[in-house]
Structure formats: structure tokens, C-alpha cells
Amino acid sequence: MDRIKKVLIDKAMRSGTIDRVARLMSASYILNSVSNNLLQESGEELRKEGLMLGELGSLHKMFLRSADRYCQAFADMVGRDNAKVRQVFGDMEEFEKGFRHWAKLDGKEADNEAE
């Protein structure tokens, strides 16, 4: 069984599949992390106004717990290589900054437009 697994992994490495999957998972992690940050922020806004009620509040908590577990599993997979961790978090910060600018969420002017 281990021999077959090694052969399959070697084949996937030679074909570039392992590298592509690593990039896909990193991109997915960044998207999920930014989405999680936005949902946390929206939850805080709803809570401030007393609107985090009932099923919405329950689903919000369940989602955040699930996202935390996903992030932990990803971190375990990436390992504790500081260079990799710094790269992923740097990429995430840059992506979130650009996304917030695109979504008009990057400053007070966006908050004032809503008022």
C-alpha cells in the first residue's frame, strides 16, 4: 500500500499536480480567510445594533467555528515553516486590502456612505 501511494505521489509531483493543488489550496485559504474576516466584522456591526438574533446568530456562530477548524487544518497541513506562513499571511493581507478597496470597504468614507 505505501509503495503504491509513493508511486502515485511521485507521478503527481512530476505532472505538476502537487504544485497546482498547493496553489489552489493556498488561494482557497486566502479567500476563506478574507470572507471569514468580513463575516466577523459584519457580525460585530449587527451585534452593536442588537440585530444578531435567532437563527442568524446561531448560523453565524456555527460558520465561524467551522472556519476556525478549517484554518487550523490548513495551518497543520502547511506546517510551521515561518517563511511559508509569512508568505500566506502577506498574500492574504494584500488580497484583503485590494478587495476592501474594490468593495469600497477600505475607509471611513465607505462607512459614511451607508449612513
N, C-alpha and C positions, 0 to 999 in steps of 0.2 A: 504494500500500500504506500509506504513512504517513497519507494523508488518511483512509482507511477506519479505521485504528487510532485516529486522533484523534476521529473521529465516534463510534466505539464507546465510547471513554473518556469523552467528553462526555456521552453518553447514560447511561452507568453512574453518572457523578457526579450528574446530575440526578435519577436514580431513587433515589439513596441507597445504591446497591450498593457503591460505593467505600468509603463510611464504614462500612458494615456489615462488609465484608471486613476493613477495618483493625482494627475492634474484635474480630472473630473471630480474626484472626491474633495480636493482642496477647494475648488470653485464652489462646490455644493456646500461645504462647511462655511465658506465666507458668506454666501447668500443666506444660509440659515442663521448664521450669527447676526448678520445685519437685520434680518427680519425679526429675530428674537429681540434685539435692542429696540427696534421700532415698536414692537408689541408691548414691551415692558414700559416704554415711555408713554404709549397711549393708555395703558392701564393706570399709570400714575395720574395722568390727566383725568381719566374717568373717576378714579378714586377721590381726587381733590373735589370733584363736583358731586360726589355721592352717587355716581351712576354705575358703579361696578356692582351690579346686583344679580341675584338669581343665577340662572343657567350661564349667563355671560361670565360672571365671576368664577363659577366652577370650571367652565371650559378654559378660561384664561389661566387659571392655576394649573390645570392638567397639562395644557400646552407648554407652559414654562417648565414644569417638571420634566416633561418628555424632552424638551430642547436641552435642558441641563444634562440629562442622561446621554443624549446624542453627542453633545460636546465633549463629555467625559470619555465616551467610547472613542471618539476621533482622537482626542489627546493621547489616549492609551495606544492607539494604533501608530500615531506619529512618533510617539516616544518622547523622551525628554531631551532630545538634541536641541540645544539652545539656539543654534543657527536656524534650524527648521522652524522652531516656534516663533522666533523673532520675525522670520520672513512671512509666515502665515499672518501674524498679527499686524505686521506692517502693511501687507497687502489688504487686509481687512479694513484697517483704518483709512487707507487711501480710497478703497472702494466706497466705504460708507460716506466719506467726505464728498466724493463725487456724486453719489446717489442722493444724499441730502441736498446738495446744490441743485441737482436736476429736479427733485421733488419740491423745491422751494421750502425746505425744512432747515436751512443752514443758518438762520439768524433770527433776530427779533422781528425783522420786517415780515417774515412769514407768519409769525405769531400774531402780529398786529393786523394783518390782512383778514384773519379769521374773526376778529372782534367787530 
